[in-house]
Amino acid sequence: MKKIIVLGATGNIGSYFTKYAIDYFKGKFEIVASGRRKKADVFKQMGVDYISVDISKKEEFEKLPTKDVYAIVDVASQVPIYTEKFDGQLYLDSVVQGTYNVLEYCRKTKVEKLLYAHTCFDIWEYPRDKMITPDIAQNYSYTGDHAFYVICKNTALELMEHYHQQYGLKKFIFRMPSIYSYSPNQYFTFEGVRQIRPIYKLINNAINSKPLEIWGNPDYKKDMTHVYDLSQMYCKAIENQTLEKGFYNGSSGFQVSLMEQMQAIIKVFSPPDNPSEIVVLRDKPKGEGGIVMDIQNAKDELGYEPKYDIVKLFEDFKEEMKVNRFLELRGKE
């Protein structure tokens, strides 16, 4: 049976994609999980092999299969939200060198397809009401905590284009906004400061019947994409037999207002007999975390059909909080 190797399977997106792909491709492909962690027993429980590989080191790819590898799903890299102190070498190693090593592995083992997770920060300087199409020109800042990361990710895209044209490697790139999946690690790093993710602060407040605050315009909208919708898009690209390449916005396309988000959180998490209230603070500075993405080409070319609206997204969060299936992967090894 041909194989799909998931690089970065121990991360938030990679772990849930692996789970989704196991069910989606049951009997069609063998799923192999890979990440930097030395062990990840959760994948054994899922019935798939786990291989510890640091993609920044060429010699580590010798651990991976050399035959019958159909596709590589690459969601592995150092990301700014988990980097407490800037170190450009981390991005050069994991993104640039890592991508080169992946591409060389694909060439040597005759992998047919490479699927790559790109960043939405390559278009972050557009106004927030701008509809982001897949083919829109890049527009990003050369300053800030994401600048070096974006530059490295763009370099990786150029390397992939070379391998596509030179060696015929099929490439599918997914520009991703914030992807939502439950994690027991509720913290992230912004400009070097560790802090609780806003979404978890809201959920925790709702569970405890505390008020939920909206800063700025309650009608402000953004895409909120569940990890399983993104996973569906990846799987559709893997099984497509006609396309040589594709560039897609890895989004659900659902535009959710801040008010709708708060209402959904209260509906799913607040006690019915003591629900949280919503407090609108228009004079507070609004966040800039949302963008709106066009996904029409994913629908037309891949047959993508997003399933998770905002309520279903948070219902899945609630179920995953109970199961906590990836707890092993979220702490230090």
N, C-alpha and C positions, 0 to 999 in steps of 0.2 A: 504493500500500500504506500502511495506517495505521502510525503510528510509536509507539514506546515510547521516551521520553527518560529516561536514567538520570542524575540529578544526584548528583554525588559519585562518579562512576565511577572516579576515580583513587585512591580510598581502598581499604582492605583489603576491605571488604564489597562496595563498588561495582564494583571490578575483577573479582572472581570472579563476582558476579551477572551482570555484562555478558557474560562468557564463557559462563555457564550459559544465559542467555536467548537468546543467538545460536543455540545448538543446539536449545533447547526450542521456540522460535518460528520456526524456519527455514521460510521460505515463507509465514508467516502475518502477521508484523509486521516492520517495519524497526526495528532497534535503533540509537539515537543515543546516544553517550556524551558526557558533559559533566563538566567539573571546573574547578578554579581554575588548574591548570597551563596554561602557555601552549601547550605541545605534549605530545602523548602518542602517539608513533609506534606503540606496541604495538597500539592499537585499529585503526589503518590495516592492520596485519598481520592483524588478525582480520576485516577486510573491513567495518568500520563507520566511520561518520563520527565525528570528535571535534570538539567545539565548546567552546572555553574560555569559561567563564562563572563569575563570582563572584556567587553568589545574593544576597549582601548589597547588591548594587548594581542598582537597578531597570532602569537603562538597558542593562545587559548582556543582559537577556532579549530584546532586539531582535535578538540574534544567532541565537536559536532559531527553528525553523520556526513558521509561523503557521497552517498548514493540516494537516489529517489527523493530528493528535496525539491518540492514543487514551488514553494513560496516561502519568503521570509517576511514576517511582520516585525518591523523595527520600531519599537516604542521606547527604546533605551537611550537615555542621555542624562547628563547632569542638568538640572533645571534651577533657575534662580530662586523659586519659592522654597527650596530646601537648602539654600546656600546661605549660611549666616555671615560669611566673610568672602568678599570677592576674590576669586583666584582664576584668572583667565586661562591658566593651564588646564583646569578641570574641564572647561568647555572645548578647548583645543583637543584634549585627549579623548573625551567621550563623544563629541559631535563630529569634529573633522577627522581625526585619526580613526575614531570608531567607525564612521561611515565608510572611510576608505577600506578598512579591514572587512567590513560587511560586503562591500562591493567586490573585493578580491575573492572572498569566499564564494560569492554568487558566481563569479566568472569561472573559478576553478572547478566548482562542483556542478556547473551548468544549471543553476537555479533559474527557473523561468520568470518568476515575478518577485519584485521587491515592493513592499508597501511601507510607506514612510510617514511618520508623524511630524508634521511641520507646525510652526508656531504662528498664532494670529498676530503676534507683535510685529510682524513684517508689514502690517497695514494699520498700526495702532494710531498713527497721526491723523487719520481721517476723522471728520466730525462724527459724533456718535449717532446722528440720524442718517448717516450715509449707508446705503445698502451695499454690502461688500459682495461683489461677484467674484467667482473663482479666477477670472482673468484680469482683475483690476491691478493696476501698477502698484508696486511696493511703495510704501510711504511710512518710514519708521525713523525713530530718533537715534542719533549717534551718541546720545548721552543717557545716563540713567542705569539702573541695575540690570536691565534686560538688553542693553545695546550690544555688548560683546557676544552674548548668547545668540541674538538674532543674526549678527554677522556670521557667526559660525554655522548656524542652521542654513543660511543662504549659500554659504560655501558648499555645504553638503549637497544642496540641490544641484549646483553646478557639476559636482563630481558625478552625481547620478545621471545627469543629462549626457555626460561624456560616455559613461558605460552603456547607456541606452543606445546612443548613436554608434559607438565603436563596436559593441559586442552584442547588441540586440536584446539587452536585458529589458524586460517590460517593467515599467515603473508607474506606481500609483501613489500620489502625494495627497495628504489630507491636512489642510490648514484648519487647526482646531481652536475654537474658543474655550472657555472654561467647560470642562467635562465633569458632570456630576455623578459621583458614586460614593457610597458611604465608606468612611475610613475611621477606625478607632483613634487615629492620630488627627486631632482636631486643630492642629497648629500649622502655620506656615511662616515664611520669612519675607518681609517687605522692607526694602532698603536697609537690610542688615538687622532688622528688629523682628524677633520672634513674637507672634501674636496669634490669638485664636482666629480661625476663619470666621468671617461674618455669618456664613450660613449656619454654622454650628452654634454661634452665640444666639441667633434667632431661634433655632430649634430648642436649645436648652431653656431659653426664656419661655417658650410656648409650653414645654413640658411642665414647667413650674408656674404656669399661669401669670407670668410677668408680662408687662406691656412690650409690644414690638414697635420699634421706632422706624419710621420712614423719614429719611433725610432728603429734602428737596421735593421734586415733583413726583407725586404718587403714580402718575400716568407714564412715567419714564419706562421705556421697554427695552428688553434685551433678550437674546437667545439664551435658553437654558436647556442644555443637551444632556440626556442621560447616557451613561456609558454603553448601554446595550443598543441604543440607536446608532451610536458611532460604530459599535462592533458589527451591527448588521451591514453598515456601509462597507466596512472592510471585507466582510464575508462575501458580499455581492461582487466586489471587485475581484476577489480570489477566484470565484467560480465563473466569471465572465470569460468567454472563449474568443471574443472578437477584437477587443481593444488591445493596442500595443502600449498605451500610456493613458494617464488621466490625472487631472488636478481638480480636487474637490474641496469644498468647504465642509468640514466634518461636523455638521450641525444638524439639529432637529428641524430648524426653520421655524420653530414655534416662538413667537414673540410674546414675552410675558412682562406685564407691568409690575412695578414694585408692589402695588396694592394687591394684584392677583397672587403674587408670591407670598405675601403675608397671610392672605386669606387661606391659601392652600396649606401653609405651615400650621396655622391654627386648626384647620379642619382635621389634619392628620395627627398632630401631636398634642394639642391642648386637651385637658380633661373636658368632656362635654358639659359638665355641670359648673365649670369654672374656667371658661375660655379666656385667653389673653385678649386684651384690647389693642387696637392699632392706634398709635399716636403719630400724627403727621407733623413734622417739624420742617416747614418750608424754608426757614431762614438758615438751617444747617447746610453746610457744604455737601452737595450730592457726590456720590461716587462716580468713577469713570470706568467701572469694570465691565460694562456691557457693550456688545456690538451686535449688529443685525446682519445675518449672512444669507445669501441666496444659494439654494441647494438644487435648483432646477436641473442642472446637468447631471447630478447624481440620480435624480429621479428618472430622467430620460435615458441615460446611458447604462445605469446599473439596475434600474427597477427598484430603487430605494424607497421605502415607505416607513417614515418614522412612526413610532408607536406610543411614545411616552409623553403625555401632556404633563402639566405641572403637578397635578394631584397624583397621578400615577408615579411620577418621579419620586415624590416624597413618601408615598406608600411603600415603594421599594426600599428607600432609605430606612424606614421604620422596621421592615422585615429583616434587613441586613444588620441593623443594630441588635436585634434579638439573636441572630445566628452568629454574627461576628466571625465569619468564616476565614477572613484573612488576617486575623489578629497576629498570627505568627510572623507575618511579613512586615508589620508596621513598627516593630520595635527594633532596637539595636541588636545585631547578631553577636 
